[in-house]
């Protein structure tokens, strides 16, 4: 956020924070959310590199397109197991997943 916008919002009485603050997450839950979001972004990136649709990835997972959309969006109802299965179905291996988790995007 631009500094001038931040100052205007704070001057108007708004309190700025992040998702951790807003949801009152402890450090473990905050890291888990961050990990799930990193993996969800990686899944979308892999799917787009493969030039396949969410529907095609869903077929590989024996699931639905709407479920793939939820996975890519980081929906909290998506289990870590399904997220990893999806990455593997999109061609990732354990080293790819490890690199994603240690990337500088964190």
N, CA, C and O of each residue as an XYZ file, in Angstrom:
424
protein
N       0.844     -1.174      0.000
C       0.000      0.000      0.000
C       0.892      1.240      0.000
O       1.913      1.297      0.685
N       0.478      2.220     -0.781
C       1.249      3.466     -0.845
C       1.226      4.168      0.512
O       0.226      4.129      1.229
N       2.333      4.803      0.848
C       2.476      5.462      2.151
C       1.443      6.566      2.343
O       0.914      6.723      3.444
N       1.139      7.342      1.284
C       0.177      8.439      1.437
C      -1.233      7.905      1.706
O      -1.987      8.489      2.486
N      -1.574      6.816      1.070
C      -2.892      6.212      1.298
C      -2.971      5.665      2.721
O      -3.982      5.825      3.405
N      -1.899      5.025      3.152
C      -1.849      4.482      4.512
C      -2.027      5.601      5.539
O      -2.782      5.445      6.499
N      -1.343      6.718      5.345
C      -1.468      7.854      6.271
C      -2.888      8.392      6.303
O      -3.411      8.706      7.372
N      -3.518      8.501      5.132
C      -4.902      9.000      5.078
C      -5.860      8.074      5.826
O      -6.735      8.534      6.559
N      -5.689      6.783      5.637
C      -6.557      5.824      6.310
C      -6.358      5.864      7.826
O      -7.324      5.849      8.589
N      -5.109      5.913      8.244
C      -4.837      5.977      9.677
C      -5.357      7.280     10.278
O      -5.868      7.283     11.398
N      -5.232      8.380      9.548
C      -5.738      9.666     10.033
C      -7.262      9.654     10.156
O      -7.834     10.359     10.988
N      -7.909      8.843      9.317
C      -9.368      8.745      9.370
C      -9.839      7.769     10.444
O     -11.040      7.555     10.607
N      -8.889      7.171     11.183
C      -9.261      6.281     12.269
C      -9.203      4.801     11.950
O      -9.526      3.972     12.801
N      -8.793      4.454     10.730
C      -8.694      3.048     10.364
C      -7.438      2.443     10.968
O      -6.396      3.094     11.041
N      -7.542      1.205     11.397
C      -6.384      0.488     11.906
C      -5.966     -0.519     10.841
O      -6.786     -1.315     10.383
N      -4.718     -0.490     10.451
C      -4.230     -1.372      9.398
C      -3.508     -2.560     10.011
O      -2.827     -2.436     11.029
N      -3.668     -3.709      9.377
C      -3.007     -4.916      9.847
C      -2.953     -5.941      8.736
O      -3.069     -5.614      7.555
N      -2.777     -7.166      9.129
C      -2.732     -8.251      8.147
C      -3.739     -9.331      8.544
O      -4.458     -9.195      9.534
N      -3.776    -10.386      7.768
C      -4.746    -11.457      8.034
C      -4.504    -12.090      9.400
O      -5.451    -12.455     10.097
N      -3.251    -12.217      9.776
C      -2.923    -12.794     11.089
C      -3.563    -11.977     12.202
O      -4.157    -12.529     13.128
N      -3.437    -10.658     12.103
C      -4.027     -9.776     13.113
C      -5.547     -9.841     13.068
O      -6.201     -9.965     14.104
N      -6.105     -9.755     11.871
C      -7.552     -9.706     11.694
C      -8.226    -10.970     12.213
O      -9.271    -10.911     12.863
N      -7.609    -12.120     11.915
C      -8.194    -13.401     12.317
C      -7.705    -13.880     13.675
O      -8.127    -14.928     14.165
N      -6.807    -13.101     14.280
C      -6.248    -13.436     15.590
C      -5.606    -14.831     15.570
O      -5.874    -15.665     16.435
N      -4.762    -15.057     14.574
C      -4.095    -16.344     14.414
C      -2.821    -16.391     15.234
O      -2.121    -15.388     15.372
N      -2.524    -17.567     15.779
C      -1.223    -17.720     16.413
C      -0.187    -17.963     15.311
O      -0.542    -18.071     14.138
N       1.079    -18.047     15.684
C       2.160    -18.155     14.704
C       2.045    -19.439     13.874
O       2.296    -19.418     12.670
N       1.673    -20.542     14.500
C       1.558    -21.825     13.782
C       0.446    -21.750     12.736
O       0.652    -22.132     11.584
N      -0.719    -21.264     13.125
C      -1.820    -21.161     12.169
C      -1.500    -20.183     11.050
O      -1.866    -20.409      9.896
N      -0.821    -19.105     11.388
C      -0.437    -18.127     10.382
C       0.505    -18.751      9.350
O       0.349    -18.527      8.150
N       1.466    -19.521      9.809
C       2.399    -20.182      8.893
C       1.688    -21.226      8.044
O       1.997    -21.381      6.862
N       0.745    -21.938      8.632
C      -0.003    -22.941      7.875
C      -0.802    -22.292      6.749
O      -0.832    -22.805      5.630
N      -1.445    -21.175      7.041
C      -2.191    -20.448      6.007
C      -1.242    -20.007      4.899
O      -1.557    -20.149      3.717
N      -0.093    -19.478      5.272
C       0.887    -19.020      4.281
C       1.369    -20.175      3.405
O       1.503    -20.014      2.192
N       1.631    -21.334      4.005
C       2.074    -22.505      3.253
C       0.999    -22.952      2.271
O       1.295    -23.243      1.112
N      -0.243    -23.006      2.732
C      -1.325    -23.431      1.843
C      -1.479    -22.472      0.668
O      -1.735    -22.904     -0.455
N      -1.326    -21.178      0.920
C      -1.444    -20.205     -0.167
C      -0.289    -20.325     -1.160
O      -0.496    -20.206     -2.368
N       0.914    -20.558     -0.665
C       2.054    -20.759     -1.557
C       1.836    -21.975     -2.456
O       2.098    -21.922     -3.658
N       1.358    -23.058     -1.872
C       1.128    -24.275     -2.650
C      -0.015    -24.097     -3.640
O       0.041    -24.616     -4.754
N      -1.045    -23.371     -3.241
C      -2.175    -23.116     -4.150
C      -1.712    -22.287     -5.349
O      -2.117    -22.554     -6.481
N      -0.866    -21.283     -5.104
C      -0.330    -20.475     -6.209
C       0.524    -21.328     -7.139
O       0.473    -21.174     -8.360
N       1.315    -22.233     -6.549
C       2.164    -23.113     -7.351
C       1.312    -24.024     -8.226
O       1.655    -24.272     -9.382
N       0.209    -24.521     -7.686
C      -0.672    -25.386     -8.469
C      -1.206    -24.643     -9.685
O      -1.180    -25.168    -10.798
N      -1.687    -23.433     -9.478
C      -2.208    -22.661    -10.610
C      -1.115    -22.408    -11.645
O      -1.347    -22.520    -12.849
N       0.072    -22.068    -11.162
C       1.211    -21.828    -12.059
C       1.523    -23.079    -12.884
O       1.716    -22.985    -14.096
N       1.572    -24.232    -12.246
C       1.846    -25.481    -12.968
C       0.757    -25.790    -13.986
O       1.046    -26.175    -15.118
N      -0.497    -25.618    -13.576
C      -1.608    -25.898    -14.487
C      -1.533    -24.998    -15.712
O      -1.759    -25.450    -16.835
N      -1.216    -23.723    -15.496
C      -1.116    -22.794    -16.620
C       0.077    -23.125    -17.509
O      -0.001    -22.968    -18.727
N       1.182    -23.581    -16.917
C       2.339    -23.988    -17.720
C       1.999    -25.197    -18.588
O       2.463    -25.307    -19.723
N       1.199    -26.089    -18.054
C       0.762    -27.266    -18.811
C      -0.285    -26.916    -19.863
O      -0.607    -27.721    -20.736
N      -0.804    -25.701    -19.758
C      -1.861    -25.225    -20.648
C      -3.079    -26.145    -20.610
O      -3.640    -26.514    -21.641
N      -3.470    -26.506    -19.373
C      -4.680    -27.304    -19.201
C      -5.684    -26.489    -18.374
O      -5.311    -25.586    -17.625
N      -6.928    -26.825    -18.528
C      -7.990    -26.130    -17.806
C      -8.154    -26.736    -16.414
O      -7.617    -27.800    -16.107
N      -8.908    -26.029    -15.592
C      -9.254    -26.576    -14.280
C     -10.039    -27.867    -14.459
O      -9.903    -28.798    -13.665
N     -10.852    -27.922    -15.491
C     -11.639    -29.124    -15.762
C     -10.737    -30.322    -16.062
O     -10.994    -31.422    -15.574
N      -9.693    -30.123    -16.853
C      -8.767    -31.208    -17.170
C      -8.025    -31.666    -15.913
O      -7.863    -32.866    -15.691
N      -7.579    -30.726    -15.102
C      -6.907    -31.099    -13.858
C      -7.884    -31.860    -12.958
O      -7.502    -32.827    -12.299
N      -9.120    -31.428    -12.934
C     -10.143    -32.115    -12.133
C     -10.303    -33.566    -12.587
O     -10.445    -34.462    -11.754
N     -10.281    -33.801    -13.890
C     -10.374    -35.177    -14.402
C      -9.206    -36.024    -13.901
O      -9.377    -37.182    -13.520
N      -8.013    -35.422    -13.909
C      -6.836    -36.153    -13.413
C      -6.979    -36.501    -11.934
O      -6.485    -37.533    -11.479
N      -7.648    -35.642    -11.199
C      -7.847    -35.854     -9.757
C      -9.100    -36.664     -9.443
O      -9.348    -37.020     -8.291
N      -9.889    -36.952    -10.483
C     -11.202    -37.566    -10.302
C     -12.045    -36.722     -9.349
O     -12.626    -37.212     -8.381
N     -12.083    -35.420     -9.676
C     -12.809    -34.444     -8.876
C     -13.584    -33.526     -9.816
O     -13.820    -33.866    -10.975
N     -13.974    -32.372     -9.310
C     -14.748    -31.429    -10.118
C     -13.952    -30.150    -10.376
O     -13.009    -29.828     -9.653
N     -14.354    -29.435    -11.417
C     -13.716    -28.161    -11.744
C     -13.872    -27.187    -10.593
O     -12.940    -26.446    -10.282
N     -15.035    -27.172     -9.955
C     -15.248    -26.224     -8.850
C     -14.327    -26.536     -7.675
O     -13.912    -25.628     -6.955
N     -14.006    -27.810     -7.477
C     -13.076    -28.176     -6.403
C     -11.677    -27.684     -6.740
O     -10.968    -27.193     -5.862
N     -11.272    -27.806     -7.996
C      -9.958    -27.296     -8.408
C      -9.909    -25.785     -8.212
O      -8.893    -25.251     -7.767
N     -10.991    -25.096     -8.538
C     -11.037    -23.642     -8.329
C     -10.853    -23.314     -6.847
O     -10.152    -22.364     -6.500
N     -11.483    -24.098     -5.984
C     -11.328    -23.875     -4.539
C      -9.897    -24.143     -4.089
O      -9.356    -23.420     -3.253
N      -9.293    -25.177     -4.643
C      -7.904    -25.497     -4.294
C      -7.004    -24.330     -4.677
O      -6.187    -23.881     -3.873
N      -7.153    -23.838     -5.905
C      -6.307    -22.744     -6.389
C      -6.567    -21.440     -5.639
O      -5.679    -20.593     -5.542
N      -7.756    -21.278     -5.118
C      -8.103    -20.051     -4.385
C      -7.668    -20.112     -2.924
O      -7.795    -19.126     -2.197
N      -7.161    -21.251     -2.494
C      -6.725    -21.376     -1.101
C      -7.887    -21.503     -0.133
O      -7.779    -21.101      1.026
N      -8.986    -22.052     -0.593
C     -10.171    -22.217      0.257
C      -9.811    -23.023      1.507
O      -9.137    -24.049      1.406
N     -10.252    -22.572      2.677
C      -9.889    -23.274      3.913
C     -10.463    -24.687      4.021
O      -9.992    -25.475      4.841
N     -11.461    -25.022      3.218
C     -12.032    -26.368      3.277
C     -11.147    -27.403      2.578
O     -11.392    -28.604      2.690
N     -10.133    -26.947      1.866
C      -9.243    -27.847      1.127
C      -8.180    -28.385      2.079
O      -7.481    -27.623      2.747
N      -8.070    -29.706      2.127
C      -7.072    -30.322      3.005
C      -5.675    -30.203      2.389
O      -5.518    -30.039      1.179
N      -4.689    -30.289      3.245
C      -3.304    -30.266      2.777
C      -3.046    -31.487      1.887
O      -2.296    -31.395      0.914
N      -3.657    -32.617      2.212
C      -3.487    -33.818      1.398
C      -4.001    -33.590     -0.032
O      -3.329    -33.950     -0.998
N      -5.178    -32.999     -0.163
C      -5.724    -32.743     -1.499
C      -4.855    -31.746     -2.258
O      -4.651    -31.887     -3.464
N      -4.356    -30.765     -1.570
C      -3.486    -29.775     -2.207
C      -2.225    -30.448     -2.748
O      -1.814    -30.177     -3.876
N      -1.623    -31.306     -1.968
C      -0.407    -31.991     -2.419
C      -0.719    -32.998     -3.521
O       0.048    -33.124     -4.476
N      -1.835    -33.717     -3.402
C      -2.231    -34.645     -4.465
C      -2.418    -33.896     -5.786
O      -2.043    -34.388     -6.851
N      -2.999    -32.707     -5.700
C      -3.223    -31.885     -6.892
C      -1.915    -31.464     -7.522
O      -1.768    -31.503     -8.744
N      -0.967    -31.064     -6.701
C       0.347    -30.682     -7.222
C       1.022    -31.868     -7.920
O       1.603    -31.723     -8.995
N       0.935    -33.027     -7.296
C       1.532    -34.224     -7.903
C       0.840    -34.570     -9.222
O       1.500    -34.958    -10.186
N      -0.482    -34.429     -9.266
C      -1.232    -34.710    -10.504
C      -0.878    -33.717    -11.606
O      -0.999    -34.026    -12.792
N      -0.438    -32.521    -11.209
C      -0.048    -31.505    -12.190
C       1.420    -31.635    -12.585
O       1.936    -30.828    -13.358
N       2.084    -32.654    -12.052
C       3.456    -32.910    -12.480
C       4.540    -32.494    -11.513
O       5.720    -32.684    -11.805
N       4.184    -31.935    -10.379
C       5.198    -31.550     -9.396
C       5.751    -32.800     -8.724
O       5.090    -33.838     -8.683
N       6.965    -32.693     -8.200
C       7.505    -33.763     -7.370
C       7.851    -33.172     -6.006
O       7.652    -31.979     -5.780
N       8.357    -33.983     -5.115
C       8.624    -33.503     -3.758
C       9.650    -32.368     -3.743
O       9.574    -31.476     -2.899
N      10.596    -32.398     -4.661
C      11.585    -31.322     -4.722
C      10.927    -30.007     -5.150
O      11.254    -28.950     -4.610
N      10.008    -30.063     -6.113
C       9.274    -28.856     -6.528
C       8.500    -28.272     -5.352
O       8.502    -27.061     -5.131
N       7.846    -29.142     -4.609
C       7.049    -28.694     -3.463
C       7.963    -28.076     -2.414
O       7.638    -27.034     -1.845
N       9.097    -28.707     -2.157
C      10.059    -28.158     -1.200
C      10.578    -26.794     -1.633
O      10.676    -25.873     -0.822
N      10.910    -26.667     -2.918
C      11.389    -25.365     -3.420
C      10.322    -24.284     -3.272
O      10.627    -23.134     -2.956
N       9.063    -24.671     -3.505
C       7.967    -23.711     -3.371
C       7.894    -23.194     -1.937
O       7.687    -22.003     -1.703
N       8.063    -24.095     -0.994
C       7.959    -23.714      0.413
C       9.139    -22.880      0.894
O       9.022    -22.146      1.876
N      10.262    -22.986      0.217
C      11.432    -22.221      0.634
C      11.734    -21.048     -0.286
O      12.782    -20.411     -0.172
N      10.809    -20.767     -1.198
C      11.030    -19.686     -2.155
C      11.055    -18.339     -1.451
O      10.596    -18.208     -0.317
N      11.586    -17.359     -2.125
C      11.703    -16.007     -1.562
C      10.376    -15.273     -1.549
O      10.291    -14.180     -0.989
N       9.324    -15.847     -2.157
C       8.014    -15.194     -2.171
C       7.397    -15.155     -0.792
O       6.460    -14.392     -0.562
N       7.896    -15.955      0.129
C       7.313    -16.019      1.475
C       7.435    -14.746      2.230
O       6.987    -14.660      3.373
